[in-house]
Amino acid sequence: MRNTDSATKFSATLRSLNSGQYPSVVPKKIDTRLFFTVGLNLQDCPPGDTCRGYYGGRFSASVNNQSFILPQTALLQAAYNNNSGVFSRDFPNRPPLQFNYTANNLSINMNPQFSTRVNCIPYNANVELILQDTGIMGFENHPIHIHGYNFFVVGRGFGNYNPTTDPSSFNLVDPPIHNTVGVPKGGWAALRFKADNPGVWFMHCHLEVHTSWGLAMAFLVEKEGGLRQSLGPPPQDLPPC
């Protein structure tokens, strides 16, 4: 069923209550701007392996061309204890290469970089996150979920996000509040939230196979001085991960 247009139009009609009891405190002044491409990739088959994807490749998925590798140690535990070698703090704010993300019959295919990186956000920062679908391996409506936060969906559209003209259509008065957003097939969604919940928070596609292929990342939200200045210690009887 081809229902992307109707689903997107319906989603655009949703509003929050924005009442005295339930105000919509939408961040207006943005401290951190993020632009994340989400989509599927085709990895070149490693020498000596047999791959059954298109053109003899291997399916993968990525955010900003970073294909997430689940660590053996919990990210929150590693961050709190300053364990080295579990993750790096350099997840990019933007994709490594700008191109026509929503063109048909894209000839570009970037092998993703496999990594366990987190994007660091200062505690209490006002964040704007643009999620852009890509057509490298075909368009998809990716349901993107962020742990630890509810966010305002202030805008969405089709094609490539235009940072000059598209913000003029943002709803900054009574946008809906979600913790999962469907990025329109061949389009984009704009989110805003206040990073007031310290910790390490997973963001991933809710199509499980896409998450298993690497369409995921994590945010590290902390005060100056690290997580020990942001969170209390774990209980002594906390089961090991």
Stockholm file with secondary structure:
# STOCKHOLM 1.0

chainA/1-241         MRNTDSATKFSATLRSLNSGQYPSVVPKKIDTRLFFTVGLNLQDCPPGDTCRGYYGGRFSASVNNQSFILPQTALLQAAYNNNSGVFSRDFPNRPPLQFNYTANNLSINMNPQFSTRVNCIPYNANVELILQDTGIMGFENHPIHIHGYNFFVVGRGFGNYNPTTDPSSFNLVDPPIHNTVGVPKGGWAALRFKADNPGVWFMHCHLEVHTSWGLAMAFLVEKEGGLRQSLGPPPQDLPPC
#=GR chainA/1-241 SS CCCHHHHHHHHHTCCCCCCSSSCCCCCCSCSEEEEEEEEEEEECCCTTCCCCSGGGCEEEEEETTEEECCCSSCHHHHHHTTCSSSCBSCCCSSCSSCCCTTCTTCCCCCCCEEECBEEEEETTCEEEEEEEECCTTCCCCEEEEETTCCEEEEEEEESSCCTTTGGGGCCCSSCCEESEEEECTTEEEEEEEECCSCEEEEEEESSHHHHHHTCEEEEEEECTTCGGGTSCCCCTTCCCC
#=GC SS_cons         CCCHHHHHHHHHTCCCCCCSSSCCCCCCSCSEEEEEEEEEEEECCCTTCCCCSGGGCEEEEEETTEEECCCSSCHHHHHHTTCSSSCBSCCCSSCSSCCCTTCTTCCCCCCCEEECBEEEEETTCEEEEEEEECCTTCCCCEEEEETTCCEEEEEEEESSCCTTTGGGGCCCSSCCEESEEEECTTEEEEEEEECCSCEEEEEEESSHHHHHHTCEEEEEEECTTCGGGTSCCCCTTCCCC
//
